[in-house]
């Protein structure tokens, strides 16, 4: 079309028309452009350690086998870690973030890609991958994806959750003093490999879903953030999560009781004993899902400047999903029965005074 118009118009008018077309194309390109920003963190460390695997500052020990060196591992270590953030800004209301971590890499460790040749994909980790979106002409923001989740707290960090998780978070600010945040988290799912050689019921009833509300309020020198969270725990959710299977695990013998610990995070040894927690053979449960409930009331008082006073009160409950054997005083001859139900309160406080 431009070529035909140039034949019909004078050369000057043709140049003006071409310039207008180029300007329009440039404006469209800028409107759809995505601004990418990359930032990172490189850490390299060297250290000496006196105390892991042997007594502090002791060279020789004597036991039933005689006198021998006390040290059982290296005292010197060199390691590194790299973190990279990639931010993609499409507009003021839409942007995304991807966060990679390479390491930790102990120098000389082949599995970590730090030995001669330095080729390994085991050390590249995805930390965060999420989208942020703000509803146009509204105070509503959403974040979807794998993201850092820290529950409201005041005195010394969160005792409930401070970790990365897949989640959808929506926040709405009513005014300068009040806001509301709702979130759905799926921290665990599809890790259960099933029972027996055929893997029966693989990925079945193995999810944990959490639903939470927080209500931050700021009133005349007081900041209070009441929050509550309800969750469901699948009976197979903690089987296969962060686990080590061996010849005695229930996966190889479906008739064996559940070998996993009460909270499911601890690795088991080949004989089914959990070091330090004395938990053995968690039994089955007839419940498909168990209920979970957590709540908190962080409170900060700044009106008494130069004093700063902070409180945290938390409550948590997890429904029992089976019973287990537990040793008394680390004695295998004294076995009692324990339950996986967990509940309790936590309170902490912090008081600060500004000296200048």
C-alpha positions in Angstrom: 0.0 0.0 0.0 2.8 2.4 0.8 4.5 1.7 -2.6 1.3 2.6 -4.5 0.8 5.8 -2.5 4.4 6.8 -3.2 3.8 6.4 -6.9 0.7 8.7 -6.6 2.2 11.3 -4.3 5.2 13.6 -4.6 8.5 12.5 -3.2 8.3 14.8 -0.2 4.8 13.5 0.8 6.1 10.0 0.3 8.9 10.5 2.7 6.5 12.0 5.3 4.2 8.9 4.9 7.1 6.5 5.3 8.3 8.3 8.4 4.8 8.2 9.9 4.6 4.4 9.3 8.0 3.9 11.0 7.0 6.0 14.0 3.8 4.0 14.4 5.7 0.7 14.3 8.2 2.0 16.8 5.5 3.1 19.2 3.9 -0.4 19.0 7.2 -2.1 19.6 7.8 0.0 22.7 4.3 -0.6 24.1 4.8 -4.4 23.8 8.5 -4.5 24.9 9.5 -6.4 28.0 12.3 -4.9 30.1 14.6 -7.7 31.4 16.9 -7.0 34.3 19.5 -9.4 35.7 21.2 -9.3 39.1 23.2 -11.8 41.0 25.2 -12.7 44.0 28.5 -14.6 44.0 29.9 -16.0 47.3 33.2 -17.8 47.8 34.2 -18.9 51.3 37.1 -20.7 53.0 37.0 -22.0 56.5 38.6 -24.1 59.2 36.4 -26.2 61.5 37.3 -27.8 64.8 34.5 -29.9 66.2 32.5 -31.8 63.5 32.8 -35.5 64.1 35.3 -35.3 66.9 35.8 -33.4 70.3 36.9 -29.8 70.1 40.7 -29.3 70.1 41.4 -33.0 70.7 43.9 -34.9 68.6 43.8 -38.4 70.2 41.1 -40.3 72.0 41.1 -43.7 73.8 38.3 -46.2 73.6 37.8 -50.0 73.6 39.8 -50.3 70.4 42.8 -48.4 71.9 44.3 -45.0 71.3 43.7 -43.4 67.9 43.2 -40.1 66.1 40.1 -38.3 67.1 39.4 -36.5 63.8 37.1 -38.3 61.3 36.7 -35.6 58.6 38.5 -32.6 57.1 39.1 -29.4 59.0 39.5 -27.2 55.9 36.8 -26.5 53.3 36.4 -24.2 50.3 33.0 -23.6 48.7 31.0 -21.3 46.5 27.5 -20.4 45.6 26.0 -18.3 42.9 22.4 -16.8 42.8 20.9 -15.2 39.7 17.7 -13.2 39.5 16.0 -12.5 36.2 13.2 -9.9 36.4 10.9 -9.4 33.4 8.9 -6.1 33.5 6.1 -6.0 31.0 4.4 -3.0 32.5 3.7 -1.3 35.9 1.0 -3.9 36.6 2.7 -7.1 35.2 6.1 -8.5 35.8 7.7 -11.9 36.6 10.7 -13.2 38.4 12.9 -16.3 38.0 15.6 -17.0 40.6 18.3 -19.7 40.1 20.8 -20.9 42.6 24.0 -22.7 41.6 25.6 -24.5 44.6 26.5 -24.9 47.3 29.7 -26.3 45.7 32.5 -27.7 47.8 35.7 -27.3 45.8 36.9 -30.7 44.5 33.5 -32.4 44.9 32.7 -34.2 41.7 28.9 -34.7 42.4 28.6 -30.9 42.9 30.4 -30.0 39.7 33.4 -28.6 41.5 36.0 -31.3 40.6 38.4 -31.4 37.7 36.2 -30.9 34.6 33.5 -29.0 36.5 30.6 -30.6 34.6 27.4 -31.4 36.6 23.8 -30.4 36.4 23.0 -31.5 40.0 23.8 -28.1 41.5 21.5 -25.9 39.4 18.3 -25.2 41.5 15.2 -23.3 40.8 14.5 -21.1 43.9 11.6 -18.9 42.7 9.5 -18.6 39.5 6.4 -16.4 39.9 4.3 -13.7 38.2 3.1 -10.5 39.8 -0.1 -8.9 38.5 -2.0 -5.8 39.7 -5.7 -5.5 38.7 -6.0 -2.2 36.7 -7.5 0.7 38.7 -7.7 -1.3 41.9 -5.5 -2.0 45.0 -5.5 -5.7 44.4 -2.3 -7.5 43.6 -1.7 -11.2 42.9 1.4 -13.3 42.9 1.3 -16.9 41.4 4.1 -19.4 41.3 7.0 -20.7 43.4 7.7 -17.9 45.8 9.1 -17.0 49.2 6.4 -17.4 51.9 6.9 -15.9 55.4 3.9 -15.9 57.7 3.3 -12.7 59.7 5.6 -12.3 62.7 7.1 -9.7 64.9 9.5 -11.1 67.5 12.4 -13.0 66.0 11.0 -14.5 62.7 8.2 -16.9 61.9 8.0 -20.2 63.8 5.3 -21.5 61.4 6.6 -21.0 57.9 9.5 -19.2 56.3 10.3 -21.1 53.1 9.8 -21.3 49.4 6.5 -22.8 48.2 4.1 -23.0 45.2 1.3 -20.6 46.0 -1.3 -18.1 44.8 -1.4 -14.9 46.9 -3.8 -12.1 46.6 -3.5 -8.8 48.6 -6.0 -6.0 48.8 -5.2 -2.7 50.6 -8.3 -0.9 51.9 -6.4 2.2 53.0 -3.1 3.2 54.7 -4.1 1.4 57.9 -5.7 -1.9 56.8 -5.2 -4.6 54.2 -6.2 -8.2 53.6 -4.2 -11.1 52.1 -5.6 -14.5 51.1 -3.4 -17.4 49.9 -3.5 -21.0 48.8 -0.3 -23.0 49.1 0.5 -26.5 47.8 3.9 -27.2 49.5 3.8 -31.0 48.9 2.1 -33.2 46.2 2.9 -36.1 43.8 5.9 -37.5 45.8 4.3 -40.8 46.8 5.7 -43.6 44.6 3.1 -46.2 45.7 3.4 -49.5 47.5 4.9 -52.7 46.3 6.7 -53.4 43.2 3.9 -52.2 41.0 3.6 -48.9 42.8 -0.1 -49.2 43.7 -1.8 -45.9 44.5 1.1 -43.9 43.2 0.5 -40.1 43.8 -2.8 -40.8 45.5 -3.8 -38.9 48.7 -0.3 -37.4 48.9 -1.0 -33.6 48.8 -0.9 -30.9 51.5 -3.0 -27.9 50.7 -3.0 -24.8 53.0 -5.5 -21.9 52.9 -4.7 -18.7 54.9 -5.9 -15.2 55.6 -4.0 -12.3 57.1 -5.3 -8.9 58.2 -2.5 -6.3 58.8 -3.7 -3.3 60.8 -1.8 -0.2 61.9 -3.5 2.0 64.5 -1.7 4.9 66.3 1.6 3.3 67.1 0.3 -0.2 67.2 0.8 -2.8 64.4 -1.2 -6.0 64.7 -1.4 -8.8 62.1 -4.0 -11.5 63.1 -3.9 -14.5 60.7 -5.3 -18.0 60.5 -4.6 -21.0 58.3 -6.5 -24.2 57.6 -4.9 -27.2 55.8 -5.5 -30.8 54.7 -2.9 -33.5 55.0 -3.1 -36.5 52.7 -2.3 -39.8 54.5 0.5 -40.5 51.9 1.7 -36.9 51.6 4.9 -37.5 53.7 5.9 -40.8 52.2 8.6 -40.3 49.6 9.1 -36.6 50.5 12.8 -36.1 51.3 13.2 -39.8 51.9 15.7 -42.6 51.5 14.4 -46.0 50.5 16.3 -49.2 51.3 15.7 -53.0 51.3 13.6 -52.7 54.4 11.3 -49.9 53.3 7.6 -50.5 52.8 8.0 -49.9 49.1 9.8 -53.2 48.7 7.5 -55.1 51.0 3.9 -53.8 51.0 3.1 -55.9 54.1 5.6 -53.9 56.2 4.1 -51.1 58.4 4.8 -47.5 57.4 8.4 -46.8 58.1 8.2 -43.0 58.0 8.5 -40.6 61.0 5.6 -38.6 62.5 6.4 -35.4 60.6 7.7 -37.2 57.5 10.7 -34.9 57.0 13.3 -37.1 58.7 15.2 -39.6 56.7 15.0 -43.1 57.9 17.9 -45.6 58.2 17.7 -49.1 56.7 16.4 -50.6 59.9 13.6 -48.1 60.3 14.9 -46.3 63.3 15.0 -42.5 63.4 18.1 -41.2 65.1 17.4 -38.7 67.9 13.6 -39.1 67.7 13.3 -42.8 68.5 10.3 -43.2 66.1 9.7 -46.6 64.5 7.1 -48.0 62.2 4.3 -45.4 61.9 1.1 -47.3 61.4 -1.6 -46.8 58.8 -4.7 -44.7 59.2 -8.2 -45.1 57.9 -8.5 -41.3 57.2 -7.8 -40.1 53.7 -7.0 -36.6 54.9 -6.2 -35.1 58.2 -7.1 -31.6 59.4 -4.5 -28.9 60.1 -5.0 -25.5 61.8 -2.6 -22.7 62.6 -3.1 -19.2 63.9 -1.0 -16.2 65.0 -1.3 -12.8 66.6 1.9 -10.7 66.1 1.8 -7.3 67.8 4.3 -4.4 67.6 4.2 -1.3 69.8 6.1 1.7 68.5 4.2 4.5 70.3 6.6 4.3 73.3 9.6 5.5 71.4 12.6 5.1 72.0 11.2 1.7 73.2 10.1 -0.9 70.7 8.1 -3.8 72.0 7.1 -6.9 69.9 5.0 -10.0 70.8 4.2 -13.2 68.9 1.5 -15.7 69.9 1.1 -18.9 67.8 -1.1 -22.0 67.9 -0.9 -25.1 65.8 -2.8 -28.4 65.5 -2.3 -31.4 63.2 -4.7 -34.3 63.3 -3.3 -37.7 64.1 -2.7 -39.9 61.1 -1.4 -43.1 62.6 0.4 -44.4 65.7 4.0 -45.6 66.1 6.5 -47.3 68.4 8.9 -45.1 70.4 11.8 -46.1 72.6 12.1 -44.8 76.2 15.4 -43.3 77.0 16.9 -44.8 73.8 16.4 -48.3 75.2 15.2 -50.8 72.6 13.9 -53.0 75.4 11.4 -50.3 76.5 8.9 -49.6 73.8 5.7 -47.6 74.1 3.1 -46.4 71.7 2.9 -42.8 70.5 0.5 -40.9 68.3 1.1 -38.5 65.4 -1.4 -35.8 66.6 0.4 -32.6 67.3 -0.7 -29.4 68.9 0.7 -26.6 71.0 1.2 -22.9 71.8 4.2 -20.7 71.3 4.8 -17.2 72.7 7.8 -15.0 72.3 8.7 -11.4 72.9 11.3 -8.8 72.0 12.1 -5.5 73.7 14.5 -2.9 72.2 15.7 0.5 73.3 17.3 3.0 70.9 20.4 4.6 72.4 20.7 7.4 69.8 
